[in-house]
Amino acid sequence: MKTIIEPFRIKSVEPLRQTTPQERERFLEEAGYNLFLIEARNILIDLLTDSGTSAMSTEQWAAMMRGDESYAGSESFGRLKRAVQDLTGFRHVIPTHQGRAAERILFTVMCAPGQVVPNNTHFDTTRANIEFRGARAADLLCPEAADTQARLPFKGNMDAAALERLIRTEGAGRIPLVMLTVTNNSGGGQPVSLENIAEVKAVASRHGIPLYLDACRFAENAWFIQRREPGYADWTPKQVAQKMFSLADGCTFSAKKDAFANIGGMLCTNDDRLAEQEKDLLILTEGFPTYGGLAGRDLEAIAVGLAEVLDPDYLRYRIASTGYLGDHISSHGVPIVQPPGGHAIYIDAGRMLPHIPRSQFPGQALAVELYRHAGIRSVEIGSVMFGEQAPHELLRLAIPRRAYTQSHIDYVVEAILEVNQRREQIRGLEIVSQPQFLRHFSARFRPL
Ligand SMILES: *Cc1c(COP(=O)(O)O)cnc(C)c1O
């Protein structure tokens, strides 16, 4: 059979609320044309993020009832620790309430002002936590990724030669660790090959620098490797993931992505001395090392999610359904970042709306139009978010895990194609008010 189906049936449902075009126009006005400021109940299909928005399984809910809420020595932590060690091989597993808490602890312990931390592309919280320490976050993405239209298998790879040059110019002593983000979230959910992980590890090791994975989407990355990289066709996604982790010295992890949990994170390391310091900080701001800012039931949900995400039927469906959206709209002429990534489709709004200059925010204009037309929420990744540094004017459609069915996605496809047909009529926006930092969350706009 060719048809790829959702590999689950639905036991508990959450109603979606339809709104009228008149209502949506009013919500847009009230929100200053910023979709972050629209109430979730007024959104029909929410593609704002894949973070913390997964549907949990019956096994996860059942495990939550088993949650051991003991302050110290919780059995739930024991179960999570065994699951993580089986997958990653890392000696120390430190639970945190989110990925960014793991990042803050890691960089506080490992980084000093004036140092540099390279990555393929830093996620925004990773970059912010490094800069908050007074260090510099360097993006060393492979040059092929600059062309959004190039259909290459591993556009998340790091430029290993650029890493070697950076280490030589900065000096190894100023680079406390190298990171690789799998898949590369900010770069369109593009995967990193095992060959590249090994190459980066070799460069870092030669200079005595540890390699950490930002492993939020490790399972989606493992699936791409299994499908695309020569030599792994017979491997299970779990074996590929184990191989990925075996090349690293530690990882940070947000359980809100590939662990299907609504909250949670982790910091792992093989370094005993660092782990002691990290646990001291953890106690200060997150909690005792056997719960780290989470309830016992959350630890259970993460432990079960880590096993479920590596199910080949799930990963096949997951990657196929993201590609389904991307391929359907691009085959009708909507320009997207190619090839489709693991967790999101990025429309190149700069190309789609060439009549709207960057100063009038084509990505934001498209986000507003898609909500106005069909109640769909997406997010601008362009000049609103990054100011003049934005490399492209993109609109991200992130797909929550196991939450929407193919008919929901068909509705999204239809809405995008209808908006595309009358794209010349879409007008830009101007900013009427904005905060000093992270303006995309609360800026207000006016249509031109
Ligand atoms: C989400 C994410 C983080 C941060 O995790 P939170 O749980 O949101 O704090 C870090 N890195 C990447 C690549 C992410 O996608």
The ligand as a Tripos MOL2 file, in Angstrom:
@<TRIPOS>MOLECULE
LIG
   15    15     1     0     0
SMALL
NO_CHARGES

@<TRIPOS>ATOM
      1 C1         12.8950   24.4820   21.5850 C.3       1 LIG1
      2 C2         14.3420   24.4650   21.4040 C.ar      1 LIG1
      3 C3         15.2100   24.8280   22.4570 C.ar      1 LIG1
      4 C4         14.7180   25.3590   23.7870 C.3       1 LIG1
      5 O1         13.8620   24.4740   24.4440 O.3       1 LIG1
      6 P1         12.6520   25.0080   25.3600 P.3       1 LIG1
      7 O2         12.0990   23.7480   25.9520 O.co2     1 LIG1
      8 O3         11.6980   25.7370   24.4880 O.co2     1 LIG1
      9 O4         13.2470   25.8990   26.4080 O.co2     1 LIG1
     10 C5         16.5570   24.7430   22.2150 C.ar      1 LIG1
     11 N1         17.0400   24.3540   21.0230 N.ar      1 LIG1
     12 C6         16.2360   24.0180   20.0010 C.ar      1 LIG1
     13 C7         16.8270   23.5630   18.6960 C.3       1 LIG1
     14 C8         14.8700   24.0720   20.1450 C.ar      1 LIG1
     15 O5         14.0720   23.7300   19.1220 O.3       1 LIG1
@<TRIPOS>BOND
     1     1     2 1
     2     2     3 ar
     3     2    14 ar
     4     3     4 1
     5     3    10 ar
     6     4     5 1
     7     5     6 1
     8     6     7 2
     9     6     8 1
    10     6     9 1
    11    10    11 ar
    12    11    12 ar
    13    12    13 1
    14    12    14 ar
    15    14    15 1
@<TRIPOS>SUBSTRUCTURE
     1 LIG1         1 GROUP 0 **** ****
